[in-house]
Structures are given as structure tokens and as C-alpha cells.
Amino acid sequence: MNGPLEWIASIGTIVAAAMIAFDMGRRATAWGFILFCVVAAMWIYIGLKENAIPLAAMNAVLLGINAWGVWQYWFHPKNREDSGKHEAAS
């Protein structure tokens, strides 16, 4: 498990974590969650391909958690209303 796909998924995971941890605003955080979803799907594929079922299972759960984050930051009506207020105040 040391191919280019694994490296891309690893780097993507690091970048997504940084985007969320640096708290650069709602939009950057939302894109961080989207990137987390993409790399989680990659890790699921890698885990299934390499017969690393714990890796695939963990990332299936993480995919669900991060999909919830995407919903919260991009689509939840409560947050869509709040983002309009923040943009008007800026």
C-alpha cells in the first residue's frame, strides 16, 4: 500500500484536516468537509482493493460523518440563513 493513490489520499486527508482546523471561515470549512468525503471514498476503495477491511470500514463511518458536515455547512436551512446575515454585516 504505497502507490500514488495512497499518497494522494494521504495528502488530501492532511489538507482537509488543515482546512477545518485553521478555521478560515464557513466556506473553507465546508470545502474541507467535501475534500474529507472524497478522500474517505478513496480510502474505502483502497481498503477494499487491498483487503484492509478495518481501513475501509473506518472510512465508511468517516464518510458518513463528513457528509453530515457537508450538510451542516452547505445545505442546512439554519446555516444558510446565518451565512446571509454574516455576509451582509461584513
C-alpha positions as CSV (number, residue, x, y, z in Angstrom):
1,M,0.0,0.0,0.0
2,N,2.5,2.6,-1.2
3,G,1.2,3.7,-4.6
4,P,0.2,7.0,-6.0
5,L,-3.5,6.6,-5.0
6,E,-2.5,6.1,-1.3
7,W,-0.2,9.2,-1.4
8,I,-3.0,11.3,-3.0
9,A,-5.5,10.1,-0.3
10,S,-3.0,10.8,2.5
11,I,-2.1,14.3,1.3
12,G,-5.8,15.0,0.7
13,T,-6.6,13.9,4.2
14,I,-3.9,16.2,5.7
15,V,-5.2,19.2,3.6
16,A,-8.8,18.6,4.6
17,A,-7.9,18.4,8.3
18,A,-5.9,21.7,7.9
19,M,-8.8,23.4,6.2
20,I,-11.1,22.6,9.1
21,A,-8.6,23.2,11.9
22,F,-7.4,26.6,10.7
23,D,-11.0,27.8,10.8
24,M,-10.7,30.2,7.9
25,G,-14.4,30.7,7.6
26,R,-17.5,28.7,6.8
27,R,-16.8,28.3,3.1
28,A,-13.2,26.9,3.7
29,T,-14.6,24.6,6.4
30,A,-17.3,23.3,4.1
31,W,-14.8,22.6,1.3
32,G,-12.7,20.8,3.9
33,F,-15.6,18.5,4.6
34,I,-16.1,17.9,0.9
35,L,-12.4,17.0,0.5
36,F,-12.7,14.7,3.5
37,C,-15.6,12.9,1.7
38,V,-13.6,12.5,-1.5
39,V,-10.6,11.1,0.3
40,A,-12.7,8.8,2.5
41,A,-14.2,7.3,-0.6
42,M,-10.7,6.8,-1.9
43,W,-9.6,5.1,1.3
44,I,-12.7,2.8,1.1
45,Y,-11.7,1.8,-2.4
46,I,-8.1,1.3,-1.3
47,G,-9.1,-0.7,1.7
48,L,-11.4,-3.0,-0.3
49,K,-8.8,-3.4,-3.0
50,E,-6.0,-4.3,-0.5
51,N,-8.3,-6.4,1.6
52,A,-7.8,-4.0,4.5
53,I,-11.4,-4.2,5.8
54,P,-10.8,-2.2,9.0
55,L,-9.5,0.7,6.9
56,A,-12.5,0.5,4.6
57,A,-14.9,0.3,7.5
58,M,-13.4,3.2,9.4
59,N,-13.5,5.4,6.3
60,A,-17.1,4.4,5.6
61,V,-18.1,5.8,9.0
62,L,-15.9,8.9,8.4
63,L,-17.6,9.4,5.1
64,G,-21.0,9.5,6.8
65,I,-19.7,11.9,9.5
66,N,-18.1,14.2,6.9
67,A,-21.2,14.0,4.7
68,W,-23.1,15.3,7.7
69,G,-20.6,18.1,7.9
70,V,-21.2,19.0,4.3
71,W,-25.0,19.0,5.0
72,Q,-24.5,21.2,8.1
73,Y,-22.2,23.8,6.4
74,W,-23.7,23.9,2.9
75,F,-27.3,22.8,3.0
76,H,-28.9,23.1,6.5
77,P,-31.5,25.9,6.3
78,K,-30.5,27.3,9.7
79,N,-26.9,27.8,8.5
80,R,-27.9,29.2,5.1
81,E,-29.9,31.9,6.9
82,D,-26.9,32.7,9.2
83,S,-24.4,32.9,6.3
84,G,-26.5,35.6,4.6
85,K,-26.6,37.7,7.9
86,H,-22.8,37.4,8.2
87,E,-22.2,38.4,4.6
88,A,-24.5,41.4,5.0
89,A,-22.7,42.5,8.2
90,S,-19.3,42.3,6.6
